[in-house]
């Protein structure tokens, strides 16, 4: 019994899924767009020709994978990467869609009847799914984000509250192209044998959209390696709150900035470190306190180091299918303030390893920040509980969980 994994991207959870199948001798091939690998000649050539894209290439490094299992279709993805840095959002969006559809058709053309399953991802899978159905291959469809109906409802609600978000980029989420793409996603979901999601929040969004619960496999993502055993008590005067991920509507970054402004905290009380590209409208950037520091995009190893220097991750997301910054921070021993609109409720025990609040609740966010300032001693124990949670479910456990659920599901056929 063997199958393929098909994904245009190589995010950390994609790598772990591929490794899960490779470790258990279930992987026939991994189909992707571009990969950084010592045995892949193109990656070396491109790193030489485009040194300014080396960081992007390094994020796609996958040395753990046996190279003979890799199949790539790089050209349009490389064009998309370049466009994202040089062109406007509308053109970049068109290139992205063309890349997804072309990739899907390419994977579909490679399917053979001797495969037992395909593991595909949303929007880049319709042709592959239809071909798999025709030759009796079972389909595991990965849904990394919440269902589009729930996401659209959240976005439209924010546009009513915050008209400043009526930008060119946000319009792309509600135009005719978006409608067509969501129809494609719905067709993919209707044809898939099983849908894999990473949180209860995502699962519920699927059920609310009419997907049968029996078709959904909920498999939380694993935690990065825990490198410290305990957080030692120490006197803390100034608390460092860190927020990681692009500043955007979906991440609730605007709510965080407003909450921080309302609190009027002194610099010797607290600082807020913001990591990631700033995609917020200018209206949210006026008269910000001096104790807010912007760092922009940084490599993941630098981000992990910054977690260890901070005291709390604050992640007031409105719509995260999982929210890997939550698990990253917990693996570094810092508690997390996050919302129910993420994997937070699946991996955090409220007031034990972090704080859970409702999404789009500025008052609750302010109260959580104040609680941290008033309970510095408790934050140490929260951090240690976060470490224990992370240590109990590493990526290896995720890989085992994924393979177990896929194999058990295939037994029914």
C-alpha positions in Angstrom: 0.0 0.0 0.0 1.5 3.3 -1.1 0.3 6.8 -2.0 1.4 10.2 -3.0 1.5 13.6 -1.3 0.7 16.5 -3.6 1.3 20.1 -2.4 2.6 23.2 -4.2 4.2 24.4 -1.0 6.7 23.0 1.6 5.4 24.4 4.9 6.7 22.7 8.1 3.5 20.6 8.5 3.7 19.5 4.8 7.3 18.2 5.4 6.1 16.3 8.5 3.3 14.7 6.6 5.6 13.6 3.8 8.1 12.2 6.3 5.3 10.3 8.1 4.6 8.4 4.9 8.3 7.9 4.1 9.1 6.6 7.5 6.3 4.0 7.2 7.2 3.0 3.6 3.9 4.4 2.3 5.3 7.1 0.1 5.4 6.5 -3.6 6.2 10.1 -4.5 6.0 13.7 -3.2 4.8 16.1 -5.9 5.6 19.8 -5.3 6.7 22.9 -7.2 10.2 23.7 -5.9 12.4 22.2 -3.3 15.8 23.0 -1.8 17.8 19.8 -1.8 21.5 19.0 -2.1 20.8 16.6 -4.9 18.5 18.9 -6.8 20.6 20.8 -9.4 18.1 23.6 -9.9 18.2 24.7 -6.3 21.9 25.2 -6.4 21.8 27.1 -9.7 19.0 29.4 -8.6 20.7 30.2 -5.3 23.7 31.4 -7.4 21.6 33.4 -9.9 19.1 34.9 -7.4 21.0 35.5 -4.1 18.2 37.8 -2.9 15.9 34.8 -2.8 18.1 32.6 -0.8 15.9 33.0 2.3 12.9 31.9 0.3 14.8 28.9 -1.0 16.0 27.9 2.4 12.5 27.7 3.7 11.9 25.0 1.2 14.9 22.9 2.3 14.0 19.2 2.7 17.1 17.1 3.1 15.3 14.5 5.2 13.4 13.3 2.1 14.9 10.7 -0.1 15.5 12.6 -3.3 14.4 9.8 -5.7 10.8 10.3 -4.3 10.7 14.0 -5.3 8.8 15.2 -8.4 8.9 19.0 -9.1 7.2 21.5 -11.3 9.1 24.7 -10.5 8.7 27.3 -13.2 5.4 29.0 -12.4 6.0 28.8 -8.6 9.3 30.7 -9.1 7.4 33.3 -11.1 4.9 33.6 -8.3 7.7 34.1 -5.7 9.3 36.9 -7.8 5.9 38.5 -8.5 5.0 38.6 -4.8 8.1 40.8 -4.3 7.8 43.1 -7.3 4.2 43.2 -8.6 0.9 44.4 -7.3 -1.5 42.0 -5.4 -3.9 41.6 -8.3 -1.2 40.3 -10.8 0.4 38.2 -8.1 -3.0 36.7 -7.3 -3.6 35.7 -11.0 -0.2 34.1 -11.1 -0.9 32.1 -7.9 -4.1 30.7 -9.3 -2.6 29.8 -12.6 0.2 28.0 -10.8 -2.2 26.1 -8.6 -4.3 24.8 -11.5 -1.4 23.9 -13.7 0.2 22.0 -10.8 -3.0 20.1 -10.2 -3.4 19.1 -13.8 0.3 17.9 -13.8 -0.2 15.8 -10.7 -3.4 14.3 -12.1 -1.5 13.2 -15.3 0.9 11.2 -13.2 -1.6 9.1 -11.2 -1.4 5.3 -11.7 -3.8 2.6 -10.7 -1.3 0.9 -8.4 -1.6 3.7 -5.8 -3.8 3.2 -2.7 -4.3 6.9 -1.8 -3.5 10.5 -2.5 -3.0 13.2 0.1 -3.8 16.5 -1.5 -4.4 20.1 -0.4 -7.3 22.6 -0.9 -7.7 24.4 -4.2 -4.8 22.6 -5.9 -6.5 19.2 -6.2 -9.7 19.1 -8.2 -8.2 17.5 -11.3 -6.2 15.1 -9.2 -9.3 14.1 -7.2 -11.4 13.4 -10.3 -8.6 11.3 -11.8 -8.2 9.4 -8.5 -11.9 8.7 -8.3 -11.9 7.3 -11.8 -9.2 4.8 -11.0 -10.4 3.9 -7.5 -7.7 5.7 -5.5 -8.8 7.0 -2.0 -8.5 10.7 -1.4 -7.3 12.4 1.8 -8.0 16.1 1.3 -6.1 18.5 3.6 -8.0 21.6 4.8 -5.3 23.8 6.5 -7.6 26.8 6.8 -11.2 27.2 8.0 -14.0 26.8 5.6 -14.5 29.8 3.3 -18.0 30.5 4.4 -16.8 31.1 8.0 -13.9 33.1 6.8 -16.0 35.3 4.6 -18.4 35.9 7.5 -15.5 37.0 9.7 -14.0 39.3 7.0 -17.3 41.0 6.2 -18.0 41.6 9.9 -14.7 43.3 10.2 -15.3 45.5 7.2 -18.4 46.8 8.8 -16.6 47.6 12.0 -13.4 48.8 10.3 -14.0 50.4 6.9 -10.3 51.2 6.6 -9.8 47.6 5.6 -11.7 48.1 2.4 -8.4 47.9 0.5 -7.3 46.4 -2.9 -6.0 43.3 -1.1 -9.1 42.7 0.9 -11.3 43.1 -2.2 -9.6 40.1 -3.6 -11.3 38.0 -0.9 -14.8 38.9 -2.1 -14.6 39.3 -5.9 -15.8 37.1 -8.7 -12.4 35.2 -8.7 -12.8 34.4 -5.1 -16.3 33.1 -5.6 -15.2 30.9 -8.4 -12.3 29.5 -6.4 -14.5 28.8 -3.4 -16.8 26.8 -5.8 -13.8 24.8 -6.7 -13.0 24.2 -3.1 -16.6 23.0 -2.4 -16.4 20.6 -5.3 -13.1 19.2 -3.9 -14.6 18.8 -0.5 -17.7 17.0 -1.9 -15.5 14.5 -3.8 -12.9 13.7 -1.1 -13.2 10.5 0.9 -11.7 12.1 4.0 -10.9 15.6 5.0 -7.9 16.2 7.2 -7.9 19.3 9.4 -5.7 20.4 12.3 -8.1 21.9 14.8 -11.6 21.7 16.3 -12.2 25.2 15.1 -11.6 24.2 11.5 -13.6 21.0 11.9 -16.6 22.9 13.2 -16.4 25.3 10.3 -16.6 22.3 8.0 -19.5 20.8 9.8 -21.4 24.1 9.7 -20.8 24.1 5.9 -22.5 20.8 5.6 -19.6 18.4 5.6 -20.3 15.0 7.3 -18.4 14.8 10.6 -17.6 11.1 9.9 -15.6 12.2 6.9 -13.4 14.5 8.9 -10.1 13.5 10.6 -8.9 16.0 13.1 -5.1 15.8 13.6 -3.5 18.6 15.6 0.0 19.6 14.3 3.0 18.7 16.4 5.2 20.8 18.5 8.8 21.8 17.6 11.6 20.2 19.6 11.6 21.3 23.3 15.2 22.3 24.1 14.7 23.3 27.8 13.3 21.4 30.7 12.0 24.1 32.9 11.7 27.9 33.2 13.5 29.0 36.3 11.8 31.7 38.5 13.4 35.1 38.1 12.5 38.7 38.9 10.9 40.4 36.0 10.2 44.1 35.9 9.3 44.7 32.3 7.2 42.1 30.4 7.9 41.4 26.8 4.8 40.5 24.8 5.5 39.1 21.3 3.2 38.8 18.4 4.4 36.7 15.4 3.0 36.5 11.9 2.1 39.1 9.3 0.2 42.0 10.7 -3.2 41.6 9.1 -7.0 41.6 9.6 -7.2 37.8 9.9 -4.6 37.8 12.7 -6.5 40.4 14.6 -3.4 42.7 14.6 -5.5 45.8 14.5 -7.4 44.8 17.6 -4.1 44.1 19.4 -2.8 47.6 18.5 -6.0 49.3 19.7 -5.9 47.3 23.0 -2.3 48.2 23.6 -3.0 51.9 22.9 -6.0 51.9 25.3 -3.9 50.4 28.1 -1.3 53.2 27.9 1.4 51.0 29.5 4.7 52.6 30.4 7.8 51.4 28.6 9.3 50.1 31.9 6.1 48.0 32.4 5.9 46.3 29.1 7.0 46.2 25.4 5.1 44.7 22.4 7.3 43.1 19.8 5.6 42.7 16.4 7.2 40.1 14.0 6.2 40.0 10.4 5.2 42.1 7.4 2.9 44.9 8.2 -0.2 44.6 6.0 -2.4 46.9 8.1 -3.9 50.1 6.6 -2.2 53.4 7.5 -5.3 54.3 9.7 -4.1 51.8 12.3 -0.6 53.1 12.5 -1.1 56.6 13.8 0.3 57.7 17.2 1.4 54.3 18.3 3.1 54.1 21.7 6.9 54.0 21.8 6.9 50.6 23.5 5.8 48.9 20.3 8.7 47.6 18.3 8.4 46.4 14.7 10.8 43.8 13.5 9.5 42.8 10.0 10.0 39.4 8.6 12.8 37.4 10.2 14.1 33.8 9.6 12.5 31.1 11.7 15.6 30.4 13.7 15.7 34.1 14.7 12.0 34.0 15.6 12.6 30.9 17.8 15.4 32.8 19.6 13.1 35.8 20.1 10.5 33.6 21.8 13.0 32.8 24.4 13.6 36.5 25.2 9.9 37.2 25.5 7.5 36.4 28.3 4.1 36.0 26.5 2.9 35.4 23.0 -0.2 37.4 22.2 -2.0 36.0 19.2 -5.6 37.5 18.9 -6.4 35.8 15.6 -9.8 35.9 14.1 -9.3 33.0 11.7 -6.5 30.5 12.0 -6.9 26.9 10.9 -4.2 26.1 13.5 -1.8 28.9 14.3 1.7 27.4 14.4 3.1 30.4 16.3 1.1 29.1 19.3 2.9 25.7 19.3 6.2 27.3 18.5 6.0 29.7 21.5 4.8 26.9 23.9 7.8 24.8 22.9 10.0 27.6 24.0 8.3 27.8 27.4 6.3 31.0 27.0 2.5 31.0 27.7 0.1 32.2 25.0 -2.8 34.5 24.9 -4.9 33.5 21.9 -8.5 33.1 20.8 -10.9 30.2 20.3 -10.6 30.8 16.6 -7.5 28.7 16.4 -6.0 25.5 17.7 -5.7 27.2 21.1 -8.5 25.3 22.8 -7.1 22.0 21.5 -3.6 22.5 23.0 -4.0 25.1 25.8 -5.7 24.7 29.2 -7.0 28.1 30.2 -5.1 29.7 33.0 -2.8 26.6 33.2 -0.7 26.8 30.0 -2.1 30.0 28.6 -5.1 32.3 28.3 -8.1 31.7 25.9 -10.4 34.6 24.9 -13.1 35.1 22.4 -12.0 36.5 19.0 -12.7 40.2 18.3 -13.0 41.0 22.0 -10.8 43.9 22.7 -11.8 44.1 26.3 -11.0 40.5 27.0 -7.6 41.0 25.3 -6.9 44.1 27.5 -7.8 42.2 30.6 -5.6 39.3 29.6 -2.6 41.6 29.1 -3.3 43.2 32.5 -3.6 39.8 34.1 -0.1 38.9 32.9 1.2 42.2 34.3 -0.4 41.4 37.7 0.6 37.8 37.9 4.2 37.6 36.8 5.0 34.7 39.1 2.1 32.6 37.7 3.5 33.2 34.2 6.6 31.0 35.1 4.4 28.1 36.0 2.3 28.7 32.9 5.4 28.5 30.8 6.4 25.2 32.4 3.0 23.8 31.7 3.4 24.9 28.1 6.7 23.1 27.9 5.1 19.9 29.3 2.4 20.1 26.7 4.9 20.6 23.9 7.1 17.8 25.0 4.2 15.3 25.1 3.2 15.8 21.5 6.3 16.4 19.3 6.3 16.2 15.5 7.1 12.5 15.8 3.8 12.0 17.6 2.0 13.9 14.9 3.5 11.7 12.2 2.4 8.6 14.1 -1.1 10.0 14.5 -1.4 10.9 10.9 -0.3 7.5 9.6 -2.5 5.7 12.1 -5.6 7.6 11.1 -4.9 7.2 7.4 -4.4 3.5 7.7 -7.4 3.0 9.9 -9.5 4.9 7.4 -8.3 2.8 4.4 -9.3 -0.4 6.3 -12.9 0.6 5.7 -12.5 0.2 2.0 
